[in-house]
């Protein structure tokens, strides 16, 4: 197995973890729909509590899927998933090369 192939798997670990939870998937869908939301706005639009939303946003932020924009005392979250998608595409290409005969 090539080192590049292994590296791509490792680089995608946080993405897999972040995308593997339905609550985080729902947050991603909300941010896709509304483009920019605060923790409170996400909590209002989902069955999650505010602390739960904050927890899931931290995981999404650590994975590079969302970012924060500060506006006064408010923090708004928005999707920044493009780089993650590029890494996933690279991994898919490598999986096709190495695992499909």
JOHU-V42888 format. One record per residue. N is the residue number from 0. PHI is phi in whole degrees, -180 to 180 (none if undefined). OMEGA is omega as a letter, one per 30 degrees, with the letter a starting at -180 (999 if undefined). D_CENTER is the distance of its C-alpha to the mean C-alpha in whole Angstrom. Layout:
((N;PHI;OMEGA;D_CENTER) (N;PHI;OMEGA;D_CENTER))
//
This chain:
((0;none;a;27) (1;-75;l;26) (2;-63;l;25) (3;-61;l;23) (4;-61;l;21) (5;-61;a;21) (6;-61;l;19) (7;-64;l;16) (8;-59;a;16) (9;-64;l;15) (10;-65;a;13) (11;-95;a;11) (12;-57;l;11) (13;-63;l;8) (14;-65;l;6) (15;-59;l;9) (16;-62;a;9) (17;-65;a;5) (18;-81;a;6) (19;-81;a;10) (20;-115;a;10) (21;-65;l;12) (22;-64;l;11) (23;-70;l;8) (24;-61;l;8) (25;-64;l;11) (26;-64;l;9) (27;-60;l;7) (28;-64;l;11) (29;-63;a;12) (30;-68;l;11) (31;-65;a;12) (32;-72;a;15) (33;-101;l;16) (34;73;a;14) (35;-155;a;14) (36;-141;l;15) (37;-87;l;16) (38;-58;a;15) (39;-61;l;19) (40;-65;l;18) (41;-65;l;15) (42;-61;l;17) (43;-66;a;20) (44;-97;a;18) (45;-137;l;17) (46;-80;a;19) (47;-82;l;17) (48;-75;l;19) (49;-59;l;18) (50;-62;l;18) (51;-66;l;16) (52;-61;l;13) (53;-59;l;14) (54;-59;a;13) (55;-68;l;10) (56;-65;l;9) (57;-63;l;10) (58;-64;l;8) (59;-65;l;4) (60;-68;l;7) (61;-61;l;8) (62;-83;a;6) (63;81;a;6) (64;-90;l;3) (65;-130;l;6) (66;-133;a;10) (67;-114;l;13) (68;-122;l;16) (69;-91;l;19) (70;-136;a;22) (71;67;l;25) (72;-93;a;24) (73;-95;l;21) (74;-121;l;17) (75;-114;l;15) (76;-104;l;12) (77;-147;a;10) (78;-75;l;8) (79;-137;a;8) (80;-89;a;6) (81;-57;a;10) (82;-63;l;10) (83;-64;l;8) (84;-64;l;10) (85;-60;l;13) (86;-65;l;12) (87;-64;l;12) (88;-63;l;15) (89;-63;l;17) (90;-64;l;16) (91;-59;l;17) (92;-59;l;20) (93;-67;l;21) (94;-63;l;21) (95;-62;a;23) (96;-67;a;26) (97;-93;a;26) (98;-115;a;26) (99;-110;a;27) (100;-91;999;31))
//
